[in-house]
Amino acid sequence: ATVHDQKATRGNGGELHQIAEGDTPVLTTAQGGPVADDQNSLRAGERGPTLIEDFHFREKIFHFDHERIPERVVHARGYGAHGFFETYESLAAYTRADVFQRPGERTPAFVRFSTVAGSKGSFDLARDVRGFAVKIYTKEGNWDLVGNNIPVFFIQDAIKFPDVIHSVKPEPDREFPQAQSAHDNFWDFISLTPESMHMIMWVMSDRAIPRSFRFMEGFGVHSFRFVNAKDESTFVKFHWKPKLGLQSVAWNEAVKINGADPDFHRRDLWQAIQSGNFPEWDLHVQLFDQDFADKFDFDILDPTKIIPEEVLPTKPVGRLVLDRMPDNFFADTEQVAFMTQNVPPGIDFSDDPLLQGRNFSYLDTQLKRLGSPNFTHLPINAPKCPFQHFQQDGHMAMRNPVGRVNYQPNSWGEGPRESPTKGFRHFASQEQGPKVRIRAESFADHYSQARLFFISQTPPEQRHIADALTFELSKVQTPVIRERMVAHLLNIDETLGKKVGHALGLQTMPKPAEAAVPTRQDLDPSPALSIIER
Ligand code: HEM
């Protein structure tokens, strides 16, 4: 940066007045009025009271008072960058999405990485899931792939989301701990929620303390659908694979880095991009049809399951390059509004109950956080393709309909029209069944893939998982919660369970947790489900 000498004078109190001259712009109010003195408020007499007539002072303080918006209810701490997505080959056989038609074509993109549990001011290297949210500004509207760096999730049904998040956030009476999973409420919930076991193995692994955003994978998690021009559907799972490979830090490094530099990850991304070292990821897909899906013991609609790459290899279909930091953090990274429901024609949803719930949640939360239904008017959220509709007015409307017409059908020959050929047609999947609140039995195996993940790790990685579990559970004050967790671990891997149990000083090992979830009728007040007295 260059430091300029500027014309300046001193006021009566010695305060510095830098004066506009030559090409220097004149400071104005938000209304555009030129400002004579930005150092002194208007007073009745040099030592007298401040006058309410001072519109410059009132506007300046008013605006400052309103600078904060609510932080995201989850993923509050994040860091974003601009870039592009480039398609490698035409995927027309699978999808009619325009973004996947022409090899070599580049589409602008914005990515926000985040931690889930901590507040906006928390540290970067918390043991946590990382958000990996990608907005691709396609010619058919924005496509948001709102993913994480872990391919599965804690829960199978979106109705449990408030519970899992409440349990991981600070406890409501004491408002701590801030950004760690190490506390009774979290482990209480997890120990009572067997479906979270696969996710827990990933969260206790080195994946949850990445060296930087540049060395992380990203996953769309859910099974989505591709739909081609003939309205044929193929299931698809999305994976981002970093060109730099995967790297994590060790826990003792993470603890030191958090103390020395809580901004470690954002500083890394900033420095890499500013020095022209643009991070890059390949987009891989796993493509499969219903017959293939039916061969698994688990359900491809269950977001706590992966489709192993040994069974179904991934295929690279494009790349994502981040090459520009936002000019302003707030304008882009804070105001960006990701929504799973933003999909272009040719990309569609599956019946994954977590995805279905997310499709409601994100629109709702953006209105709360950004405060106006016109959040799509903000440059970071506006499509970069032509768009026209009859939505109008509301707070901060910047794009009202032009001319006489704000409805349709109309007789004036003005305004946009529907297009049955180009428009989004929801995939006409066959749906039927009684209206019930029941989890399918195909969602009931919570341990096989947790085990698969554990045994796929190298011995040092397995040691890290055991150490992480021991450390985290040693912070838990309530013995029965520790025991319940060890019971789950014994079912995942007996050696792991015993190792953690011994390290926690359990006198006797609990019985391994039941493999299958008891049905509703079978539930009795067994000791494992008893209420803990405070
Ligand atoms: C925010 C991913 C499940 C509600 C986010 C963000 C990511 C993400 C990456 C941050 C977006 C950003 O950077 O601005 C995921 C993944 C999930 C999941 C991968 C499961 C596979 C859910 C569920 C719900 C939910 C089940 C609710 C039912 C929210 C909300 C936000 C959020 C309310 C805050 C959005 C904002 O204020 O901008 N999620 N999420 N998420 N998510 Fe999720």
Residues whose N, C-alpha, C, O or C-beta is under 5 A from the ligand:
A	BS01	HEM	R72 V73 V74 H75 G78 R112 S114 G131 F132 A133 V146 G147 N148 F153 A158 F161 V221 V336 F338 L354 G357 R358 S361 T365 R369
